[in-house]
Amino acid sequence: MTVHRVAVLALDGVLPLDLAIPAQVFHARPQTHYEMSLCALGPTVATSAGFELAAEGGIEELRAADTLIVPGYDPIGETPEAAVELLAEARDRGRRVVSICTGAFALAAAGVLDGLHATTHWEYIDEFEREYPSVQVDRDVLYVDEGDVLTSAGVCCGIDLCLHIVRRDLGAAVANRIARGLVAAPHREGGQAQYVPAPLADAGDASLSATREWALQRLDESLSIRLLARHAEMSQRTFLRRFAEETGTTPLQWLLNARLGKARELLETTDYSVDRVARDCGLGTPANLRLHFRRTLGTTPTAYRRAFTS
């Protein structure tokens, strides 16, 4: 498998969590072809949390990258000219250019987003829209895919975007394995507007990650709101509210997405019949599987398998 070089460009004031997301998703694994390097314009880079990082790569690695990712940084809008030139050059050479959170400001400063749809953290989206009127801003999305230019909304939406990139590059099976390792949903519905009025839910002892993981191991079973709430040791009303706060969607929609992800993985990696795939992923019947494939992916299970196994 041809190596795909991913360079993460950490600018001064980089947000540590934004930086950690692509580092965690794209580090070398046996089933992937990624080679990831942390890069900066100098030997060290200051983070927004008050500590410094030593960068293993510099301008040479950035120029050699197949995918260049810019995590969020603070203060926004202070993009070094050297970074602007590198990003513009990467785009001109047909490289894939990606931003996480406020990293979109760097892409926009380089002209990479001109005429394209893009997003960024909701807290800065008004400023982004004012400063870069040539960008078509999508406010209520987790990420935007414009082919070789991709942007994510605030912070944790970088996980959604990076998993999406893996899914595009290597298929659902690999993306699902990485998501399980992160204990993250392979695909989330909803947008970032849900987080605007109130702070993000405190995970604490009430976090539903364990219940979601429990459900992912039982997708072929009948999973009701009552069963999920019982596992979480909550009332159904509290469970529904907490689930929406943590995932931005409903339990039933989340289950549907997880089952479709499982179906895609089975179609890619096994020769199971469509009947068995529908049964094993929890969608029950081939007709139901085809219905949701058509609605969500715009194709059929058979066509999807043919595309990924040809």
C-alpha positions in Angstrom: 0.0 0.0 0.0 1.4 3.4 -1.0 2.3 5.6 2.0 0.1 8.6 2.4 2.0 11.4 4.2 0.0 13.5 6.7 1.6 16.6 8.1 0.0 18.4 11.0 1.0 22.1 11.0 1.1 23.4 14.6 1.1 27.2 14.6 2.0 29.2 17.7 -1.0 29.1 20.1 -2.1 25.8 18.9 -4.9 24.2 20.8 -3.6 20.9 22.3 -6.8 18.9 21.9 -7.1 20.1 18.2 -3.6 18.9 17.7 -4.0 15.6 19.4 -7.0 14.6 17.3 -5.2 14.1 13.9 -2.2 12.8 15.7 -4.3 10.0 17.3 -6.3 9.2 14.1 -3.5 9.3 11.6 -0.6 7.7 13.4 0.8 4.6 11.8 -1.3 1.4 12.1 -1.0 -2.0 10.4 -4.3 -1.5 8.5 -3.6 2.0 7.3 -1.2 3.6 4.9 -0.7 6.9 6.9 2.7 8.3 7.9 2.0 11.2 10.3 4.4 14.0 11.3 4.0 16.9 13.7 5.4 20.0 12.0 6.0 23.6 12.8 7.7 26.6 11.3 10.5 26.4 13.9 12.0 23.8 16.2 9.4 24.4 18.9 5.8 25.7 19.0 4.0 27.3 21.9 0.5 25.9 22.8 -2.5 27.8 24.1 -2.2 25.8 27.3 1.2 27.4 28.2 3.6 24.6 27.3 5.8 24.1 24.3 6.1 21.2 21.9 9.1 20.1 19.9 8.3 19.5 16.3 9.8 16.6 14.5 9.1 18.1 11.1 9.5 21.4 9.4 8.9 23.1 6.0 10.4 20.2 4.1 7.9 17.7 5.5 5.1 20.1 5.0 5.9 20.5 1.4 6.2 16.8 0.9 2.8 16.0 2.6 -0.1 14.5 0.7 -2.5 15.9 3.3 -1.7 19.0 5.4 -3.8 19.6 8.5 -4.0 22.9 10.5 -5.4 22.5 14.0 -7.1 25.5 15.7 -4.9 28.2 17.3 -5.2 31.3 19.4 -5.3 34.2 18.9 -7.1 33.6 15.6 -6.3 35.7 12.6 -2.5 35.9 13.4 -1.3 33.5 10.7 2.4 33.7 9.8 3.2 34.6 6.2 5.3 31.5 5.9 2.2 29.4 6.8 0.0 31.3 4.3 2.5 30.6 1.6 2.8 26.9 2.4 -0.9 26.4 2.4 -1.4 28.3 -0.8 1.4 26.3 -2.4 0.0 23.0 -1.2 -3.4 23.8 -2.7 -1.8 24.9 -6.0 0.0 21.5 -6.1 -3.3 19.6 -5.6 -2.6 18.5 -2.1 -5.4 17.9 0.4 -5.7 20.7 2.9 -7.7 20.3 6.1 -8.5 22.5 9.1 -9.8 21.7 12.5 -11.8 24.3 14.5 -10.2 27.8 14.1 -7.5 26.4 11.8 -10.0 27.5 9.1 -8.7 31.1 9.6 -5.3 30.0 8.3 -6.8 28.3 5.2 -8.9 31.4 4.5 -5.9 33.7 4.9 -4.1 31.6 2.3 -7.0 31.9 -0.2 -7.6 28.2 0.0 -11.3 28.6 0.9 -12.2 31.3 -1.7 -15.5 30.3 -3.4 -15.8 27.2 -1.3 -18.1 26.1 1.5 -16.4 25.9 4.9 -17.1 26.0 8.7 -15.3 26.8 11.9 -16.0 27.0 15.7 -19.5 28.6 16.3 -18.0 31.1 18.7 -15.9 32.7 15.9 -18.1 32.1 12.9 -19.5 35.6 12.7 -16.0 37.0 12.7 -14.9 34.4 10.1 -17.8 35.4 7.8 -17.1 39.1 8.2 -13.4 38.7 7.5 -13.6 36.3 4.6 -16.8 37.2 2.6 -15.6 35.1 -0.4 -16.1 31.9 1.7 -19.5 30.3 1.7 -19.9 29.7 5.5 -21.9 26.7 6.7 -22.9 27.4 10.3 -24.7 24.3 11.5 -22.5 21.4 10.4 -19.9 19.3 12.0 -17.6 19.5 9.0 -17.5 20.4 5.3 -16.0 18.2 2.6 -15.1 20.1 -0.6 -13.0 17.3 -2.1 -9.4 18.2 -1.4 -10.3 21.0 1.0 -12.0 20.1 4.3 -12.9 22.1 7.4 -14.4 21.1 10.7 -16.4 23.0 13.3 -15.3 23.4 16.9 -12.7 21.1 18.6 -14.3 17.6 18.9 -15.8 17.9 15.4 -12.2 17.3 14.3 -12.8 13.7 15.3 -15.8 13.5 13.0 -13.8 15.0 10.2 -10.7 12.9 10.6 -12.8 9.7 10.7 -14.6 10.9 7.6 -11.3 11.2 5.8 -10.3 7.7 6.9 -13.6 6.4 5.7 -13.1 8.1 2.3 -9.5 6.9 2.0 -9.8 3.3 3.3 -13.5 2.5 3.8 -15.9 2.1 6.7 -14.2 -1.0 8.2 -11.0 0.8 9.0 -12.7 4.0 10.1 -15.0 1.9 12.4 -12.0 0.2 14.0 -10.3 3.5 14.7 -13.5 4.9 16.1 -13.9 2.0 18.4 -10.4 2.5 19.7 -11.3 6.1 20.4 -14.6 5.1 21.9 -16.2 7.6 19.4 -19.2 7.3 17.1 -18.1 6.3 13.6 -20.5 9.0 12.3 -22.5 11.6 14.1 -25.6 13.4 13.0 -26.5 16.9 13.9 -24.6 20.2 13.8 -22.7 22.4 16.2 -25.7 24.8 16.8 -26.8 22.4 19.6 -23.9 23.6 21.6 -24.4 27.4 21.3 -27.0 28.2 24.0 -25.4 26.1 26.8 -22.0 24.7 27.6 -21.2 21.1 26.6 -22.5 18.5 28.9 -20.3 17.5 31.8 -19.3 13.9 31.1 -18.6 13.0 34.8 -20.2 9.9 36.2 -23.3 10.4 33.9 -21.3 10.0 30.7 -23.1 7.7 28.3 -20.0 6.5 26.5 -20.2 3.1 28.3 -23.8 2.7 27.2 -23.0 3.6 23.6 -20.1 1.1 23.6 -22.4 -1.5 25.1 -24.9 -0.9 22.3 -22.2 -1.1 19.6 -21.5 -4.6 20.7 -25.2 -5.6 20.4 -26.3 -3.9 17.1 -27.9 -7.2 15.9 -30.2 -7.2 18.9 -33.4 -5.2 19.5 -32.3 -2.1 21.4 -35.1 0.1 22.7 -34.9 3.4 24.6 -36.0 1.6 27.7 -33.1 -0.9 27.5 -30.5 1.8 26.8 -31.8 3.9 29.7 -31.8 0.9 32.0 -28.2 0.2 31.1 -27.3 3.9 31.8 -29.2 3.7 35.1 -31.4 6.7 34.2 -35.0 7.5 33.6 -35.9 7.5 29.9 -36.5 11.2 30.0 -33.1 12.0 31.5 -31.5 9.5 29.2 -32.9 11.2 26.1 -31.9 14.6 27.2 -28.4 13.5 28.1 -27.9 11.6 24.9 -28.8 14.6 22.8 -26.4 16.8 24.8 -23.5 14.4 24.3 -24.1 13.3 20.7 -26.2 16.0 19.1 -28.8 13.4 17.9 -31.4 10.9 19.2 -30.6 7.4 20.4 -32.6 5.9 17.5 -30.8 8.0 14.9 -27.5 7.2 16.5 -28.3 3.5 16.4 -29.4 3.7 12.7 -26.0 5.4 11.8 -24.1 2.7 13.8 -26.0 -0.1 12.1 -25.3 1.4 8.7 -21.7 1.7 9.6 -21.7 -2.0 10.6 -23.4 -2.9 7.4 -20.8 -1.1 5.3 -18.0 -2.9 7.2 -19.6 -6.3 6.6 -20.2 -5.6 2.9 -16.5 -4.5 2.5 -14.9 -7.3 4.5 -17.1 -10.4 4.1 -19.0 -12.3 1.4 -22.1 -12.5 3.6 -25.4 -12.3 1.7 -27.4 -9.1 1.9 -29.9 -11.0 4.0 -27.3 -11.9 6.6 -25.7 -8.4 6.5 -29.2 -6.9 7.2 -29.7 -9.3 10.1 -26.2 -9.0 11.6 -26.2 -5.2 11.6 -29.7 -5.0 13.2 -31.7 -3.6 10.3 -33.6 -6.8 10.1 -34.5 -7.3 6.4 -32.8 -6.7 3.1 -35.6 -4.3 2.1 -35.0 -2.2 5.2 -31.2 -2.3 4.5 -31.7 -1.2 0.9 -34.1 1.6 2.0 -31.6 3.2 4.4 -28.7 2.7 2.1 -30.6 4.6 -0.6 -31.7 7.4 1.7 -28.3 7.8 3.4 -25.7 6.8 0.8 -27.6 7.1 -2.5 -26.7 3.6 -3.5 -27.6 0.0 -2.9 -25.8 -2.6 -0.7 -24.8 -4.6 -3.8 -23.4 -1.5 -5.6 -21.6 -0.4 -2.5 -19.9 -3.8 -2.1 -19.0 -3.9 -5.8 -17.4 -0.4 -5.5 -15.3 -1.4 -2.5 -14.2 -4.8 -3.6 -13.5 -4.3 -7.2 
